[in-house]
Amino acid sequence: MWVQALKRVVVGSPIPTSLAKHERLSRATGLAIFASDALSSVAYASEEIFLALVLAGTAALATSVPIALGIAVLIGIVVTSFRQSILAYPQGGGAYVVTRENLGRSPSLVAGAALLIDYVLTVAVSVAAGIAAVTSAFPGLYPYRVGLGVLGLALITVGNLRGVRESGRLFALPTYLFIASYALLIGWGTIQWLIGSPAAPAPPVPGTQELTLFLALRAFASGCAALTGIEAVSDGVPAFRPPEAHNARAVLAVLGGILIALFLGITFLAHAYGLAPVVGETINSQLARRVFGGTPLYFLVQAATTLILVLAANTSFADFPRLAYFLARDRFLPRQFTSRGDRLAYSNGILILALLSALLLVVFAADTHALIPLYAVGVFLSFTLKQAGMVRYWLRKRGAGWPFRALVNGTGAATTGVVLVIIAATKFTHGAWMVIALIPGLVWIFLAIHRHYEDVALQLSVDGLRPDPPPAPPIVLVLVGDVHRGVLAALRYARALSPAARAIYVEMDPDHTRRLEDRWATWGSGTPLVVLRSPYRSVVGALLQYLDHLQQQAPDQLVTIILPEFVPARFWQHLLHNQTALLIKGSLLFRQGVIVTNVPYHLKGRRSPAGPP
């Protein structure tokens, strides 16, 4: 079929389950996949600090350096703490798993809801920021930013649907190109600053408010976007090659070091060069233009920034489906999220993430600064719950060096908890309230789904069930609208089920009824034909009334309705026929004691030789 052929071209040929272990990641590929989100935040975290501080005037931008140092210390604390969780949970220690096993169900659902929201926001923010880097270099593309963002998102989705290993190969080059180009930018920019060659900074601009503690905390909260994505490595430990935990800890340490160096380097140089936020161009673009001028190196930095930002969404595409799998496995999300696709990827989670992220891009017009206030609340909430869970883990398990390990995780929990309060307080009116309100709503949905699955399991359980007596023969009805080959095939099937089968016809036109009865006498094989009158021309209504009558007379008997259906040779030809069978199936779906069976009759692409009607 052409749909399957197109799927093979886009997604690729199926991969057998036996090759799942061969799809594991090396350290180099793992860094490319799991570090892209955290490293990409370097492209906008410093600018978010500047955007908050500039409200107090350009003189207040000097505060950006100590704020960045504080965030760097926070990165170090979180990385150290998460390395502990990898040690304790080598099978994958995401916030949901750690919190569930150590703090209980309710905190784990809060962590799961916070992370799911954050993963969607990560994709939207990364793609929007990547498009902003493009429009900074090519302002003429600014009106098309939403379309470009959706296109980039579609390409990432296809890459992930093709499977883990291919997506790693696809995203390795942009990640390492970004690291190399920014190392060159920071290195050459520092040399120019040391020899005093940078141009004089712009004249001071007064602010609209004073540099208060609240404003500084708001700048700190905005800059904490630099920490988003750090948890990806500890969540994805099973994706690494053996020894999984050892490789994941090494990748996380390297990621932390690179992230701190790039973040501090960009923030310091942006302040040293006297840069300030301007409409239409990012701080990073201004810095690259100042360091490299209009040379190809400037466009290389912008291209690398665009690629890493657009592809940073891949971290969420790796972790959102995996978290959805854990929640679905525990019956808090639909079971469809536990299924792997043809390429060993959790395709349903990937598609849902893509759709939700595309919706955010359209609603917020692919504006990074409009999305950032919603960001990081879920991150630090999950950070805090996870590290608090790790403290409980060490207190329960103890083992070698447990007091020190508990102290490390306790320090991390306290630190991220304080940052969570700061972010919630300083960004509440700027959009954080939406995330804070959405998390309880998601938890309620999780619990409703769980109650449904528990109720289904209880009602389907055979524990304590006594065998039923032999059932009475079913009542078999064949719904006919005319006499043709499809009806005769259905009639043969019905008579095989029960010699007492009867045909049902809903009358719309008395003249047609008379012609049908004449033909039925020839082709009906002695099966009785019951004609139902329908003054309001409703097939479904007349059939339901007849079923009510049958079930009142024989409440213990099953009723089987046989629906003859001819299937056209071309898919578009379905549109040329009415969908009565579909309406009947929909109306009887929730009716107890009624079984609906389709008997398809497949038509050929061309008319076959004449034969019986």
C-alpha positions in Angstrom: 0.0 0.0 0.0 1.3 3.5 -0.8 0.9 4.7 2.8 3.3 1.9 4.0 5.7 2.7 1.1 5.8 6.4 2.1 6.3 5.4 5.8 9.4 3.3 4.8 10.9 6.2 2.9 10.4 8.7 5.7 10.9 6.5 8.8 13.0 3.6 7.4 12.7 -0.2 7.4 11.6 -1.9 10.7 14.3 -2.9 13.1 13.8 -6.3 14.9 13.6 -6.2 18.7 16.6 -8.5 18.9 18.8 -5.6 17.7 17.7 -3.2 20.5 21.0 -3.5 22.4 22.9 -2.6 19.2 21.1 0.7 19.2 22.9 1.8 22.4 25.0 5.0 22.4 28.7 5.6 22.8 30.0 8.4 25.0 30.6 10.7 22.0 27.1 10.1 20.5 25.5 10.2 24.0 27.0 13.6 24.6 25.7 14.8 21.3 22.2 13.6 22.0 21.7 14.3 25.7 23.9 17.5 26.0 22.4 19.4 23.1 19.6 20.9 25.2 21.8 22.0 28.1 24.5 23.4 25.8 22.0 25.2 23.6 20.8 27.2 26.6 24.1 29.1 26.3 22.6 30.8 23.3 19.9 32.5 25.3 20.6 32.2 29.1 23.0 35.2 29.2 20.6 37.3 27.2 17.8 36.6 29.6 20.0 37.9 32.4 20.7 41.1 30.4 17.0 41.6 29.5 16.1 41.7 33.2 19.0 43.9 34.3 18.6 46.5 31.5 15.4 47.6 33.1 17.7 49.4 35.6 19.9 50.9 32.8 23.0 49.7 31.1 25.1 50.4 34.2 23.2 47.6 35.9 24.5 45.1 33.4 27.8 44.8 35.4 25.8 42.7 37.8 25.5 40.0 35.1 28.9 38.6 35.9 28.3 37.8 39.6 24.9 36.5 38.8 26.4 34.2 36.1 29.0 33.0 38.7 26.2 32.1 41.1 24.5 30.1 38.3 27.7 28.4 37.5 28.0 27.2 41.1 24.4 26.0 40.9 25.3 24.0 37.8 28.2 22.4 39.6 26.0 21.4 42.5 23.3 19.9 40.3 25.8 18.0 38.2 27.5 16.5 41.3 24.1 15.6 42.8 22.9 13.9 39.6 26.1 11.9 39.3 25.0 10.4 42.6 21.6 9.4 41.3 23.3 7.6 38.3 25.3 5.7 40.8 22.2 4.7 42.7 20.0 4.1 39.7 22.1 2.6 36.9 19.0 1.4 35.2 17.9 5.1 34.7 17.2 7.4 37.6 14.8 10.1 36.3 12.9 12.4 38.7 9.8 10.3 38.3 11.4 7.0 39.1 13.5 8.3 42.0 10.6 10.2 43.6 8.2 7.3 43.2 10.5 4.8 45.0 11.5 7.1 47.8 8.8 9.7 48.4 5.7 8.0 47.2 3.1 8.2 44.4 1.8 11.8 44.8 5.3 13.5 44.7 6.3 11.3 41.8 3.3 12.3 39.8 4.0 16.0 40.5 7.6 15.4 39.3 6.3 13.5 36.2 3.8 16.3 35.3 6.5 19.0 35.8 8.9 17.1 33.5 6.4 16.4 30.8 5.5 20.2 30.7 9.2 21.1 30.7 10.0 18.8 27.8 7.3 20.4 25.7 8.6 23.8 26.6 12.2 22.8 25.9 11.2 21.9 22.3 9.3 25.1 21.8 12.0 27.4 23.3 14.8 25.6 21.5 13.2 25.8 18.1 12.1 29.5 18.7 15.6 30.5 19.8 17.1 28.7 16.8 14.9 30.6 14.4 15.8 33.9 16.3 19.4 33.2 15.5 18.6 32.9 11.8 16.5 36.1 11.8 19.3 37.9 13.6 21.6 37.1 10.6 18.9 37.4 8.0 16.3 39.9 9.2 14.2 39.4 6.0 13.1 36.0 7.3 11.6 37.4 10.6 8.0 37.4 9.2 8.3 33.7 8.4 9.6 32.6 11.8 6.6 30.5 12.8 6.6 28.5 9.5 10.4 28.0 9.8 10.0 26.8 13.4 7.3 24.2 12.4 9.4 23.0 9.5 12.5 22.6 11.8 10.3 20.7 14.3 9.0 18.4 11.6 12.6 17.5 10.5 13.5 16.7 14.1 10.4 14.5 14.5 11.3 12.5 11.4 14.9 12.1 12.6 13.7 10.6 15.9 11.1 8.4 14.3 13.9 6.8 12.4 15.4 5.5 15.7 18.0 6.3 18.4 21.2 5.5 16.5 20.3 7.4 13.4 19.2 10.5 15.4 22.5 10.3 17.3 24.4 10.4 14.0 22.3 13.2 12.7 22.8 15.4 15.8 26.5 14.7 16.6 27.9 17.1 14.0 25.8 20.2 15.1 26.7 19.6 18.8 30.4 19.4 18.3 30.3 22.2 15.7 28.6 24.4 18.3 31.2 23.6 21.0 34.1 24.3 18.6 32.6 27.5 17.2 31.8 28.9 20.6 35.2 27.9 22.0 36.7 29.9 19.1 34.4 32.8 19.8 35.2 33.0 23.5 39.0 32.3 22.9 39.4 34.9 20.2 37.1 37.4 21.9 39.1 37.1 25.1 42.4 37.7 23.2 40.9 40.8 21.6 39.7 42.1 24.9 43.1 41.5 26.6 44.9 43.5 23.9 42.3 46.2 24.1 41.1 46.0 20.5 37.3 45.9 21.0 35.3 49.0 20.0 34.1 51.3 22.7 30.8 50.3 24.3 27.6 52.1 23.6 26.9 55.2 25.7 25.1 54.5 29.0 21.3 54.4 28.9 19.3 55.1 32.1 16.8 52.5 33.3 13.1 52.7 34.0 13.5 51.3 37.6 16.1 50.9 40.3 18.4 47.9 40.6 16.6 46.2 43.5 17.1 42.8 45.1 13.9 41.6 43.4 15.2 42.7 40.0 18.5 40.9 40.6 16.7 37.8 41.7 14.5 38.0 38.6 17.7 38.2 36.4 19.1 35.2 38.3 15.8 33.3 37.8 15.9 34.1 34.0 19.6 32.9 33.8 18.7 29.7 35.5 17.4 28.6 32.1 21.0 27.5 31.6 20.3 24.5 33.8 17.6 23.0 31.6 18.5 19.8 30.1 21.1 18.7 32.7 18.8 16.0 33.9 18.7 14.3 30.5 21.8 12.2 31.0 20.6 10.7 34.4 17.2 10.0 32.8 18.7 8.2 29.8 21.3 5.9 31.4 19.9 2.8 29.7 20.5 4.3 26.3 24.3 4.1 26.8 26.5 1.1 26.0 27.7 -1.0 28.9 28.9 -0.1 31.5 25.9 2.2 31.3 26.3 4.0 34.6 30.0 4.6 34.2 29.6 6.1 30.7 26.7 8.2 31.8 28.6 9.7 34.8 31.5 10.5 32.5 29.3 12.2 30.0 27.5 14.3 32.7 30.8 15.5 34.1 32.0 16.6 30.7 28.7 18.2 30.0 28.9 20.2 33.3 32.4 21.5 32.6 31.6 22.5 29.0 28.3 24.2 30.0 30.0 26.3 32.8 32.8 27.4 30.5 30.6 28.5 27.7 28.0 30.2 29.8 30.5 32.2 31.9 32.6 33.0 28.7 29.6 34.4 26.8 28.3 36.4 29.8 31.7 37.9 30.7 32.5 38.9 27.1 29.1 40.4 26.5 29.6 42.6 29.6 33.3 43.3 28.7 32.3 44.4 25.2 29.6 46.7 26.6 26.7 44.9 24.8 23.1 45.5 25.6 19.8 43.9 24.4 18.5 45.3 21.1 15.4 44.5 19.1 16.0 42.1 16.2 19.4 40.8 17.2 20.5 38.5 20.0 23.3 39.2 22.5 25.3 36.2 21.1 24.9 37.5 17.5 26.1 41.0 18.6 29.1 39.4 20.3 30.0 37.2 17.3 29.6 40.2 15.0 31.9 42.3 17.3 34.5 39.6 17.5 34.5 38.3 13.9 32.9 41.2 12.0 31.2 40.2 8.8 33.6 37.3 8.1 32.4 33.8 7.4 33.3 33.0 11.0 30.3 35.1 12.2 28.0 33.2 9.9 29.5 29.9 11.1 28.7 30.8 14.8 25.2 31.8 13.8 24.7 28.6 11.8 26.1 26.5 14.7 23.8 28.3 17.1 20.8 27.7 14.9 21.5 24.0 14.5 22.1 23.4 18.2 19.0 25.3 19.2 16.7 23.6 16.7 18.3 20.2 17.4 18.4 20.7 21.1 14.8 19.7 21.1 16.2 16.2 20.4 16.9 15.9 24.1 13.2 16.2 24.9 12.4 13.8 22.0 14.7 11.3 23.7 13.3 11.8 27.2 9.6 12.7 26.8 8.7 9.3 25.3 10.8 7.5 27.9 9.1 9.3 30.8 5.7 8.7 29.1 6.6 5.0 28.9 7.3 4.9 32.7 4.0 6.6 33.5 2.0 4.4 31.1 3.7 1.3 32.5 2.4 2.4 35.9 -1.0 3.0 34.4 -1.0 6.8 34.7 -1.0 7.4 30.9 -2.6 5.5 28.1 -1.0 2.2 27.3 -0.2 3.3 23.8 2.9 5.1 25.2 4.5 1.8 26.1 4.6 0.6 22.4 7.8 0.8 20.4 7.5 1.7 16.7 9.1 0.0 13.7 12.4 1.6 14.5 12.5 0.8 18.2 11.5 4.3 19.1 8.5 5.2 21.3 6.7 6.7 18.3 3.5 7.7 20.0 5.3 9.8 22.6 7.4 11.4 19.8 4.3 12.4 17.8 2.4 13.8 20.8 5.5 15.9 21.8 5.8 17.2 18.3 2.1 18.2 18.1 2.1 20.0 21.5 5.3 21.8 20.7 4.1 22.9 17.3 0.9 24.3 19.0 3.1 26.3 21.4 5.1 27.7 18.5 2.0 28.9 16.8 0.2 30.3 19.9 3.3 32.2 21.1 4.4 33.2 17.5 7.8 31.5 18.0 8.8 34.2 20.4 11.5 33.0 22.8 11.0 35.8 25.3 7.3 35.0 25.5 8.0 31.3 26.2 10.9 31.7 28.7 8.7 32.9 31.7 6.9 29.5 31.5 10.3 27.8 31.5 12.4 26.4 34.3 9.6 26.1 36.9 9.0 22.5 36.1 12.8 21.9 35.8 13.6 23.0 39.3 10.5 21.4 40.8 11.6 18.1 39.4 15.2 18.8 40.5 14.1 19.4 44.1 11.9 16.4 44.3 14.5 14.1 42.8 17.3 15.1 45.1 15.0 15.0 48.1 14.2 11.4 47.0 17.9 10.7 46.8 18.4 11.8 50.4 15.7 9.4 51.4 17.4 6.7 49.3 20.7 7.1 51.1 19.0 7.1 54.5 17.3 3.8 53.7 20.0 2.0 51.8 23.0 3.5 53.6 26.1 1.6 52.3 29.6 2.9 51.9 30.0 6.7 52.2 26.3 7.2 52.6 26.5 10.3 54.9 28.6 12.2 52.4 26.3 11.2 49.5 23.2 12.2 51.5 24.8 15.5 52.2 25.6 16.1 48.5 22.0 15.4 47.5 20.6 17.3 50.5 22.6 20.4 49.5 21.3 20.0 45.9 17.7 19.7 47.1 18.0 22.7 49.3 19.7 24.8 46.7 17.3 24.0 43.9 14.3 24.4 46.3 15.4 28.0 47.0 15.8 28.6 43.3 12.4 27.2 42.6 10.8 29.7 45.1 12.8 32.5 43.5 11.7 31.5 40.0 8.0 31.1 41.0 8.0 34.4 42.8 9.8 36.6 40.2 8.1 35.0 37.1 4.6 34.3 38.4 2.9 37.3 36.8 5.0 36.8 33.6 3.5 33.4 32.8 4.9 31.0 35.4 1.4 30.9 36.9 0.2 28.8 33.9 2.7 26.0 34.6 2.0 26.2 38.3 -1.7 25.7 37.6 -1.2 23.1 34.9 0.8 20.7 37.1 -2.1 19.8 39.5 -4.4 19.4 36.4 -2.0 16.9 34.9 -1.8 15.0 38.2 -5.6 14.8 38.3 -5.6 13.4 34.8 -2.9 10.8 35.8 -5.0 9.7 38.7 -8.2 9.5 36.6 -6.5 7.3 34.1 -5.1 5.1 36.9 -8.5 4.7 38.4 -9.9 3.6 35.0 -7.2 1.0 34.5 -7.7 -0.4 38.0 -11.5 -0.6 37.5 -11.0 -2.4 34.2 -8.6 -4.9 35.8 -11.0 -5.5 38.6 -13.9 -6.1 36.3 -11.9 -8.4 34.0 -10.4 -10.4 36.8 -11.3 -14.1 36.9 -10.5 -14.5 40.6 -13.5 -16.0 42.4 -15.4 -16.4 39.1 -17.7 -19.4 38.8 -18.1 -21.0 35.3 -21.2 -19.8 33.5 -23.9 -22.3 32.4 -23.9 -23.2 28.6 -25.1 -20.1 26.8 -28.3 -20.1 24.8 -28.0 -20.0 21.0 -27.5 -16.4 19.8 -30.0 -14.4 17.8 -28.4 -13.7 14.5 -29.6 -10.8 12.3 -28.4 -9.8 8.9 -29.0 -6.2 8.1 -29.7 -5.9 4.3 -30.4 -2.9 2.1 -30.6 -4.7 -1.2 -29.9 -8.1 -2.8 -26.3 -8.3 -4.1 -23.2 -10.5 -3.8 -22.0 -8.9 -0.6 -25.4 -9.6 1.1 -25.4 -13.2 -0.1 -21.9 -13.7 1.4 -23.0 -12.2 4.7 -26.1 -14.4 4.6 -24.0 -17.6 4.2 -21.9 -16.6 7.1 -25.0 -15.9 9.3 -26.5 -19.3 8.5 -23.2 -20.9 9.4 -23.6 -19.3 12.8 -27.3 -20.1 13.3 -29.8 -21.9 11.0 -32.4 -19.6 12.6 -30.8 -16.4 11.3 -33.1 -13.8 10.0 -32.6 -10.8 7.7 -33.6 -7.3 8.7 -34.6 -4.6 6.2 -35.5 -1.0 7.2 -38.1 0.3 4.8 -37.6 3.8 3.3 -39.6 3.3 0.1 -42.5 0.8 -0.1 -41.9 0.3 -3.8 -38.3 -0.7 -3.1 -39.6 -3.0 -0.4 -41.8 -4.9 -2.9 -38.9 -5.3 -5.3 -36.6 -6.5 -2.5 -39.1 -9.1 -1.3 -39.5 -10.5 -4.8 -35.7 -10.8 -5.2 -35.4 -12.2 -1.7 -37.7 -15.1 -2.5 -35.2 -16.1 -5.2 -31.9 -15.5 -3.4 -32.7 -15.5 0.3 -32.2 -19.3 0.7 -35.3 -19.6 2.9 -34.0 -17.1 5.4 -37.0 -15.1 6.8 -37.0 -11.3 6.0 -38.2 -8.9 8.6 -39.2 -5.5 7.3 -39.1 -2.7 9.8 -41.1 0.5 9.1 -39.3 3.8 9.6 -41.6 6.8 9.2 -38.7 9.2 9.9 -36.3 7.4 7.5 -33.8 6.4 10.2 -32.1 3.0 9.8 -30.4 3.3 13.2 -33.5 4.3 15.0 -35.7 1.5 13.7 -32.9 -1.0 14.3 -32.5 0.1 18.0 -36.3 -0.2 18.6 -36.2 -3.7 17.2 -33.3 -4.6 19.4 -35.1 -3.3 22.5 -38.0 -5.5 21.7 -35.8 -8.6 21.2 -33.8 -8.1 24.4 -36.9 -7.6 26.4 -38.2 -10.9 25.2 -34.9 -12.8 25.6 -32.7 -10.8 28.0 -30.2 -13.7 28.5 -29.5 -14.3 24.8 -26.8 -12.6 22.8 -27.7 -10.8 19.6 -25.3 -10.9 16.7 -25.8 -8.4 14.0 -24.1 -9.2 10.6 -23.3 -6.1 8.5 -22.6 -6.8 4.8 -20.0 -4.3 3.5 -18.5 -4.0 0.1 -15.0 -2.6 0.0 -14.1 -0.4 -3.0 -10.8 -1.1 -4.7 -9.6 2.5 -4.2 -9.5 4.4 -0.9 -11.1 7.5 -2.4 -14.1 5.5 -3.6 -15.2 5.1 0.0 -16.3 8.8 -0.2 -18.8 7.9 -2.9 -20.9 5.6 -0.7 -22.9 6.2 2.5 -21.4 5.1 5.8 -24.5 3.4 7.3 -22.5 0.5 8.6 -20.2 2.9 10.5 -23.1 4.7 12.1 -24.6 1.4 13.2 -21.4 0.2 14.7 -21.0 3.5 16.6 -24.5 3.4 18.0 -24.1 -0.2 19.2 -20.6 0.1 20.6 -21.7 0.6 24.2 -24.8 -1.6 24.1 -24.6 -4.7 26.2 -25.5 -8.1 24.8 -25.0 -7.1 21.2 -22.2 -8.2 18.9 -21.6 -6.5 15.6 -19.7 -8.4 12.9 -18.6 -7.1 9.5 -18.5 -9.3 6.5 -16.5 -7.5 3.8 -16.9 -8.1 0.1 -13.9 -6.7 -1.8 -14.6 -5.1 -5.2 -12.0 -5.3 -8.0 -10.5 -2.4 -9.8 -12.5 -3.1 -12.9 -15.9 -4.5 -13.4 -16.0 -8.3 -13.3 -18.0 -10.4 -15.8 -21.7 -10.5 -15.4 -23.1 -13.1 -13.0 -25.7 -13.4 -10.3 -26.9 -10.0 -8.9 
